[in-house]
Amino acid sequence: MQLSTIVNGIPYGPYRITASDSASSISRDYLESFGSRAIGAFITVETNNLRVAFNTNPTTTVGHLVEAGQSLRLSGSAAVSAFRYINATAGSNCVFQLTLEF
């Protein structure tokens, strides 16, 4: 699989994040670096599948499915702040890489 993306702003990361069976959001410590808020994010799912939603918590059956090997690009600080994630399958922790843009 060939992967290419355009990074806007100043890239910061990557952070290796492990999802769980409880919905989570990106840590505020990550979101607010360089004295400003992240304006975008690039996410690559490495192991197991991930469910994502915005401004609401995803569940194992509700939210967009991002499969292992796929990537997701978030554009704009509102989208990054609203992003929530959870394991797509209970008990199968998803590991993903996150690079934020400032």
Beta strands, then each sheet from edge to edge (+ up, - down):
strand 1: 11-18
strand 2: 24-25
strand 3: 32-33
strand 4: 36-37
strand 5: 40-47
strand 6: 50-54
strand 7: 64-66
strand 8: 71-75
strand 9: 83-87
strand 10: 95-101
sheet 1: 1+ 10- 5+ 8-
sheet 2: 2+ 9- 6+ 7-
sheet 3: 3+ 4-
end
